[in-house]
Amino acid sequence: MLNIVKILFCIFGGFMLQNVYKSLKTNSEKAVESLIHSLGKLRTGRANSGMLEDIRVDYYGTMTLLSQIANISVPEARMIVIKPWEKPMLTKIEKAIQASDLGINPVNNGEMIMLTVPALTEERRKDLVKSAKKYGEEFKQSLRTHRHDALDLLKNLEKDKSVTEDEAKKGKDKIQEILNDFIKKIDDIIKAKEDEIMKV
């Protein structure tokens, strides 16, 4: 009978540890996705529909995301074309872009709006690289917070005797390993963004 209890206890402890790892991975994946989303808004000298992601337009009294009232395409490396589904929206879209912090002057030809993304100066590129690195550091800090939460859960499992001291030690190593993997992912993403920004 005692052996069965021990076996069940080990299974339960293992299950609880897997939940700690799973939670850490899920939260870290969300942080990486959020970083990619944030970096998509950085201007790189190349046209990117993500630059317009947060622009809202007055659509019959409701502030609506531009992507919900128009088709956005990137026909050339430095050109974005916006075709509203309703022509009367052209002027409102134009005004919304001018009011944004995008820094690009829209050209309205009566059918569509064209945005020409200007080439970046060397100084502006360096500033953008600094911004990308700052994002990277912020999201690494977010990962460390998730690690801290996972270690707290592990400590509680050990205190409740749900896992042994030995399992808790292995758990700490596993948590650090997961963190290291995600920090490397962030470093790789930031490096790719830097290369993209600095590419003339």
MODAPE-V534997 format. One record per residue. N is the residue number from 1. RES is the residue in one small letter. PSI is psi in radians with two decimals (none if undefined). NEAR is the number of other C-alpha atoms within 12 Angstrom. D_CENTER is the distance of its C-alpha to the mean C-alpha in Angstrom with 2 decimals. Layout:
BEGIN
n->N res->RES psi->PSI near->NEAR d_center->D_CENTER
n->N res->RES psi->PSI near->NEAR d_center->D_CENTER
END
This chain:
BEGIN
n->1 res->m psi->-0.74 near->7 d_center->50.93
n->2 res->l psi->-0.68 near->8 d_center->49.35
n->3 res->n psi->-0.71 near->9 d_center->47.76
n->4 res->i psi->-0.75 near->10 d_center->46.15
n->5 res->v psi->-0.77 near->11 d_center->44.70
n->6 res->k psi->-0.77 near->16 d_center->43.33
n->7 res->i psi->-0.83 near->13 d_center->41.77
n->8 res->l psi->-0.68 near->16 d_center->40.16
n->9 res->f psi->-0.76 near->20 d_center->38.93
n->10 res->c psi->-0.74 near->19 d_center->37.32
n->11 res->i psi->-0.79 near->16 d_center->35.67
n->12 res->f psi->-0.80 near->19 d_center->34.33
n->13 res->g psi->-0.77 near->28 d_center->33.09
n->14 res->g psi->-0.72 near->24 d_center->31.35
n->15 res->f psi->-0.75 near->18 d_center->29.73
n->16 res->m psi->-0.71 near->28 d_center->28.50
n->17 res->l psi->-0.75 near->33 d_center->27.06
n->18 res->q psi->-0.64 near->23 d_center->25.19
n->19 res->n psi->-0.67 near->20 d_center->23.66
n->20 res->v psi->-0.81 near->32 d_center->22.52
n->21 res->y psi->-0.75 near->31 d_center->20.87
n->22 res->k psi->-0.75 near->20 d_center->19.33
n->23 res->s psi->-0.76 near->24 d_center->17.90
n->24 res->l psi->-0.78 near->36 d_center->16.45
n->25 res->k psi->-0.77 near->29 d_center->14.89
n->26 res->t psi->-0.83 near->21 d_center->13.45
n->27 res->n psi->-0.66 near->26 d_center->11.93
n->28 res->s psi->-0.67 near->35 d_center->10.62
n->29 res->e psi->-0.70 near->26 d_center->9.14
n->30 res->k psi->-0.69 near->20 d_center->7.31
n->31 res->a psi->-0.73 near->31 d_center->6.14
n->32 res->v psi->-0.74 near->34 d_center->5.23
n->33 res->e psi->-0.71 near->19 d_center->3.60
n->34 res->s psi->-0.66 near->23 d_center->1.92
n->35 res->l psi->-0.82 near->36 d_center->2.76
n->36 res->i psi->-0.74 near->26 d_center->3.55
n->37 res->h psi->-0.81 near->22 d_center->3.69
n->38 res->s psi->-0.73 near->27 d_center->5.17
n->39 res->l psi->-0.47 near->35 d_center->7.02
n->40 res->g psi->-0.37 near->29 d_center->8.23
n->41 res->k psi->-0.22 near->28 d_center->10.18
n->42 res->l psi->2.26 near->36 d_center->11.99
n->43 res->r psi->2.37 near->37 d_center->15.41
n->44 res->t psi->0.09 near->37 d_center->16.66
n->45 res->g psi->-0.15 near->30 d_center->20.12
n->46 res->r psi->2.53 near->31 d_center->19.25
n->47 res->a psi->2.46 near->33 d_center->18.94
n->48 res->n psi->2.13 near->28 d_center->15.65
n->49 res->s psi->-0.39 near->33 d_center->15.57
n->50 res->g psi->-0.38 near->25 d_center->11.98
n->51 res->m psi->-0.42 near->33 d_center->13.95
n->52 res->l psi->0.03 near->36 d_center->15.76
n->53 res->e psi->-0.69 near->25 d_center->13.13
n->54 res->d psi->0.03 near->23 d_center->14.07
n->55 res->i psi->2.21 near->29 d_center->17.75
n->56 res->r psi->2.52 near->27 d_center->20.12
n->57 res->v psi->2.51 near->31 d_center->23.72
n->58 res->d psi->1.79 near->23 d_center->26.83
n->59 res->y psi->1.64 near->24 d_center->27.70
n->60 res->y psi->0.84 near->12 d_center->31.14
n->61 res->g psi->-0.10 near->9 d_center->30.35
n->62 res->t psi->2.22 near->12 d_center->26.87
n->63 res->m psi->1.97 near->18 d_center->23.78
n->64 res->t psi->2.51 near->21 d_center->21.89
n->65 res->l psi->2.40 near->22 d_center->18.74
n->66 res->l psi->-0.71 near->33 d_center->20.07
n->67 res->s psi->-0.28 near->26 d_center->18.68
n->68 res->q psi->-0.14 near->25 d_center->20.92
n->69 res->i psi->0.04 near->27 d_center->24.07
n->70 res->a psi->2.76 near->31 d_center->23.91
n->71 res->n psi->2.23 near->23 d_center->23.23
n->72 res->i psi->2.21 near->29 d_center->20.98
n->73 res->s psi->2.82 near->25 d_center->21.69
n->74 res->v psi->1.49 near->24 d_center->21.48
n->75 res->p psi->-0.41 near->17 d_center->25.04
n->76 res->e psi->2.87 near->17 d_center->25.09
n->77 res->a psi->-0.50 near->20 d_center->22.94
n->78 res->r psi->0.36 near->23 d_center->23.38
n->79 res->m psi->2.33 near->27 d_center->24.08
n->80 res->i psi->2.34 near->31 d_center->22.28
n->81 res->v psi->2.29 near->33 d_center->24.65
n->82 res->i psi->2.09 near->37 d_center->24.38
n->83 res->k psi->1.86 near->31 d_center->27.04
n->84 res->p psi->2.65 near->30 d_center->27.42
n->85 res->w psi->-0.32 near->19 d_center->29.01
n->86 res->e psi->2.13 near->20 d_center->31.57
n->87 res->k psi->-0.67 near->20 d_center->33.23
n->88 res->p psi->-0.26 near->20 d_center->33.86
n->89 res->m psi->-0.22 near->29 d_center->30.11
n->90 res->l psi->-0.88 near->32 d_center->30.22
n->91 res->t psi->-0.72 near->26 d_center->31.41
n->92 res->k psi->-0.68 near->29 d_center->28.99
n->93 res->i psi->-0.77 near->44 d_center->25.99
n->94 res->e psi->-0.81 near->34 d_center->27.56
n->95 res->k psi->-0.71 near->22 d_center->27.98
n->96 res->a psi->-0.68 near->29 d_center->24.40
n->97 res->i psi->-0.72 near->32 d_center->23.14
n->98 res->q psi->-0.59 near->23 d_center->25.82
n->99 res->a psi->-0.27 near->17 d_center->24.86
n->100 res->s psi->3.02 near->20 d_center->21.16
n->101 res->d psi->0.36 near->16 d_center->20.03
n->102 res->l psi->-0.63 near->27 d_center->19.42
n->103 res->g psi->0.39 near->18 d_center->22.73
n->104 res->i psi->2.33 near->28 d_center->23.89
n->105 res->n psi->2.10 near->23 d_center->27.17
n->106 res->p psi->2.58 near->30 d_center->27.26
n->107 res->v psi->2.05 near->25 d_center->30.35
n->108 res->n psi->2.01 near->26 d_center->31.73
n->109 res->n psi->0.24 near->16 d_center->34.42
n->110 res->g psi->-0.27 near->19 d_center->35.30
n->111 res->e psi->-0.66 near->19 d_center->33.55
n->112 res->m psi->2.99 near->27 d_center->30.00
n->113 res->i psi->2.30 near->34 d_center->27.91
n->114 res->m psi->2.39 near->31 d_center->27.08
n->115 res->l psi->2.16 near->36 d_center->24.72
n->116 res->t psi->2.05 near->26 d_center->25.51
n->117 res->v psi->2.01 near->27 d_center->22.79
n->118 res->p psi->2.67 near->22 d_center->24.91
n->119 res->a psi->2.56 near->22 d_center->24.88
n->120 res->l psi->2.53 near->24 d_center->23.39
n->121 res->t psi->2.85 near->17 d_center->25.85
n->122 res->e psi->-0.74 near->16 d_center->25.66
n->123 res->e psi->-0.74 near->13 d_center->25.19
n->124 res->r psi->-0.67 near->19 d_center->22.27
n->125 res->r psi->-0.78 near->26 d_center->20.60
n->126 res->k psi->-0.68 near->22 d_center->21.14
n->127 res->d psi->-0.73 near->20 d_center->19.69
n->128 res->l psi->-0.65 near->29 d_center->16.46
n->129 res->v psi->-0.74 near->28 d_center->16.39
n->130 res->k psi->-0.74 near->22 d_center->16.97
n->131 res->s psi->-0.75 near->25 d_center->14.07
n->132 res->a psi->-0.76 near->37 d_center->11.71
n->133 res->k psi->-0.66 near->28 d_center->13.53
n->134 res->k psi->-0.78 near->21 d_center->13.29
n->135 res->y psi->-0.80 near->32 d_center->9.50
n->136 res->g psi->-0.80 near->34 d_center->10.09
n->137 res->e psi->-0.70 near->22 d_center->12.87
n->138 res->e psi->-0.74 near->22 d_center->11.29
n->139 res->f psi->-0.48 near->36 d_center->8.78
n->140 res->k psi->-0.70 near->31 d_center->11.91
n->141 res->q psi->-0.67 near->22 d_center->13.85
n->142 res->s psi->-0.71 near->27 d_center->11.76
n->143 res->l psi->-0.70 near->37 d_center->12.59
n->144 res->r psi->-0.61 near->25 d_center->16.14
n->145 res->t psi->-0.73 near->19 d_center->16.43
n->146 res->h psi->-0.66 near->31 d_center->15.66
n->147 res->r psi->-0.78 near->35 d_center->18.28
n->148 res->h psi->-0.77 near->20 d_center->20.66
n->149 res->d psi->-0.72 near->24 d_center->20.46
n->150 res->a psi->-0.70 near->36 d_center->21.20
n->151 res->l psi->-0.63 near->29 d_center->24.07
n->152 res->d psi->-0.76 near->20 d_center->25.45
n->153 res->l psi->-0.74 near->28 d_center->25.58
n->154 res->l psi->-0.74 near->38 d_center->27.31
n->155 res->k psi->-0.74 near->25 d_center->29.75
n->156 res->n psi->-0.69 near->21 d_center->30.66
n->157 res->l psi->-0.69 near->29 d_center->31.34
n->158 res->e psi->-0.72 near->25 d_center->33.57
n->159 res->k psi->-0.67 near->14 d_center->35.31
n->160 res->d psi->-0.02 near->16 d_center->36.00
n->161 res->k psi->0.42 near->20 d_center->37.37
n->162 res->s psi->-0.47 near->26 d_center->35.01
n->163 res->v psi->2.68 near->30 d_center->34.26
n->164 res->t psi->2.94 near->24 d_center->36.61
n->165 res->e psi->-0.69 near->19 d_center->36.21
n->166 res->d psi->-0.75 near->15 d_center->35.84
n->167 res->e psi->-0.66 near->24 d_center->33.09
n->168 res->a psi->-0.70 near->30 d_center->31.25
n->169 res->k psi->-0.79 near->19 d_center->31.55
n->170 res->k psi->-0.65 near->20 d_center->30.19
n->171 res->g psi->-0.73 near->33 d_center->27.38
n->172 res->k psi->-0.74 near->27 d_center->26.41
n->173 res->d psi->-0.72 near->19 d_center->26.41
n->174 res->k psi->-0.74 near->25 d_center->24.26
n->175 res->i psi->-0.76 near->35 d_center->21.66
n->176 res->q psi->-0.67 near->24 d_center->21.66
n->177 res->e psi->-0.75 near->18 d_center->21.42
n->178 res->i psi->-0.79 near->29 d_center->18.29
n->179 res->l psi->-0.81 near->36 d_center->16.71
n->180 res->n psi->-0.70 near->20 d_center->17.98
n->181 res->d psi->-0.78 near->21 d_center->16.49
n->182 res->f psi->-0.58 near->34 d_center->12.90
n->183 res->i psi->-0.68 near->30 d_center->13.66
n->184 res->k psi->-0.70 near->20 d_center->15.05
n->185 res->k psi->-0.79 near->25 d_center->12.00
n->186 res->i psi->-0.78 near->36 d_center->10.06
n->187 res->d psi->-0.74 near->25 d_center->13.32
n->188 res->d psi->-0.72 near->20 d_center->13.56
n->189 res->i psi->-0.78 near->30 d_center->10.24
n->190 res->i psi->-0.73 near->34 d_center->11.37
n->191 res->k psi->-0.76 near->21 d_center->14.86
n->192 res->a psi->-0.70 near->22 d_center->14.17
n->193 res->k psi->-0.73 near->35 d_center->12.60
n->194 res->e psi->-0.79 near->29 d_center->15.66
n->195 res->d psi->-0.71 near->18 d_center->17.97
n->196 res->e psi->-0.76 near->25 d_center->16.74
n->197 res->i psi->-0.74 near->33 d_center->17.30
n->198 res->m psi->-0.23 near->26 d_center->20.63
n->199 res->k psi->2.11 near->18 d_center->21.91
n->200 res->v psi->none near->16 d_center->24.69
END
